[in-house]
Amino acid sequence: MTDRQHLRADYRYFQPISTRWHDNDLYGHVNNVTYYSFFDSAVNTYLIEQGGLDIHEGGVVGFVVSSSCDYFASIAFPERIEIGLRVGKLGNSSVQYELAVFKQNEGEACAAGRFVHVFVDRQSNRPVAIPDGLRAALSVLLVG
């Protein structure tokens, strides 16, 4: 993911996030592992609000099976950021999200990552087809 710039215009949905005091590490910037929390929050907010995912009682849940992140510039508390989200691949039971971290009102990403969800039956933990409501919401974000 580091072979090209990641620009705001390349993403379809944005989730605003306020960094928190405890996100900073000893070096005075947001710790690298925190970016994964930002990604997870952005994706799940979208799935709940736009796709109707019921995280408490729904029959289907998404398991993260792969993830990565590349870092280009640091962010630090108290910056407000936005997580850009798009879908790179949409399969029968899985989806690959592509995400980027933008400082508010900036066009170039500070970090870019991806992760893959496999949707499974809550009881059996076996892969299932992505439910229609989720698939429709994810299709809106599909690029390429």
C-alpha positions in Angstrom: 0.0 0.0 0.0 3.0 2.3 0.2 3.5 2.6 -3.6 1.0 5.5 -4.1 -0.5 8.4 -2.2 -3.7 7.8 -0.3 -5.9 10.8 -1.0 -9.2 11.8 0.6 -10.9 11.7 -2.8 -10.2 8.0 -3.0 -12.5 7.0 -0.1 -16.3 6.7 0.0 -17.2 7.1 3.7 -15.6 9.1 6.5 -15.9 8.4 10.2 -14.8 11.3 12.5 -12.8 10.3 15.5 -11.4 12.4 18.4 -8.0 11.2 19.6 -7.8 10.6 23.3 -5.1 11.5 25.9 -4.2 7.9 26.5 -3.8 7.2 22.7 -0.4 9.0 22.8 2.7 6.9 23.7 6.0 7.9 25.3 7.1 9.5 22.0 4.2 12.0 22.0 2.2 10.6 19.2 -0.6 8.1 18.8 0.7 4.6 19.3 0.7 2.3 16.2 -1.7 -0.3 17.7 -4.3 2.4 18.3 -4.8 2.8 14.5 -6.4 -0.7 14.4 -8.9 0.5 17.0 -9.7 3.5 14.8 -10.2 1.2 11.8 -12.4 -1.2 13.8 -14.6 1.6 15.1 -15.0 3.1 11.6 -16.0 -0.1 10.0 -18.3 -1.3 12.7 -20.0 2.1 13.0 -20.7 1.9 9.3 -22.0 -1.7 9.4 -24.3 -0.9 12.3 -25.6 2.4 11.0 -25.8 1.7 7.2 -25.9 -2.1 7.0 -28.2 -2.9 10.0 -25.6 -5.2 11.8 -26.9 -6.2 15.2 -23.8 -6.7 17.2 -25.6 -7.9 20.4 -28.2 -10.3 19.1 -27.8 -10.8 15.4 -27.2 -14.2 14.0 -24.2 -13.1 12.0 -20.9 -11.6 13.2 -17.7 -10.4 11.4 -14.4 -11.9 12.4 -11.2 -10.1 11.5 -8.9 -12.7 9.8 -6.2 -10.4 8.4 -5.0 -6.8 8.9 -2.1 -4.4 8.1 -1.2 -0.7 8.3 1.4 1.5 6.8 2.3 4.8 8.5 3.3 8.0 6.7 3.0 10.8 9.2 2.2 10.9 12.9 -0.9 12.2 14.7 -1.2 13.1 18.3 -3.8 14.1 20.9 -5.8 16.4 20.7 -6.1 16.1 16.9 -9.4 15.3 15.3 -9.1 12.8 12.6 -11.3 11.1 10.0 -11.1 7.5 8.9 -11.7 7.0 5.2 -13.3 3.7 4.3 -13.8 1.9 1.0 -14.2 -1.8 0.0 -11.5 -3.3 -2.2 -13.0 -6.8 -2.5 -16.5 -8.2 -1.8 -16.8 -11.9 -1.7 -19.6 -14.3 -0.7 -18.7 -14.4 3.0 -15.8 -12.0 3.2 -15.0 -8.4 2.6 -11.7 -6.5 2.4 -11.8 -3.0 3.8 -9.3 -0.3 2.8 -8.9 2.5 5.3 -6.9 5.7 5.7 -6.4 8.1 8.5 -6.7 11.8 7.7 -6.2 14.8 9.8 -9.2 17.0 9.7 -9.4 19.0 6.5 -6.2 17.4 5.0 -6.2 15.6 1.7 -3.3 13.2 2.2 -3.4 10.2 4.5 -1.2 9.9 7.6 -1.7 6.1 7.5 -3.4 3.5 5.3 -4.4 0.0 6.1 -6.7 -2.9 5.3 -8.4 -5.7 7.0 -10.6 -8.6 6.1 -13.8 -9.6 7.8 -15.3 -13.1 7.3 -18.9 -13.2 8.3 -19.9 -16.2 10.3 -22.9 -17.7 12.1 -22.8 -16.5 15.7 -23.6 -20.0 17.0 -21.4 -22.2 14.8 -18.6 -19.8 13.9 -18.9 -21.2 10.3 -18.8 -18.8 7.3 -22.1 -17.6 5.9 -23.1 -15.5 3.0 -23.0 -11.8 3.8 -26.7 -10.8 4.6 -28.4 -8.7 2.0 -28.6 -5.5 4.0 -24.9 -5.6 4.8 -24.0 -6.5 1.2 -26.0 -3.6 -0.1 -24.2 -1.2 2.3 -20.8 -2.6 1.4 -21.5 -2.5 -2.3 -21.8 1.3 -2.0 -18.2 1.4 -0.8 -16.8 -0.9 -3.5 -14.0 0.5 -5.7 -12.3 -0.9 -8.8 
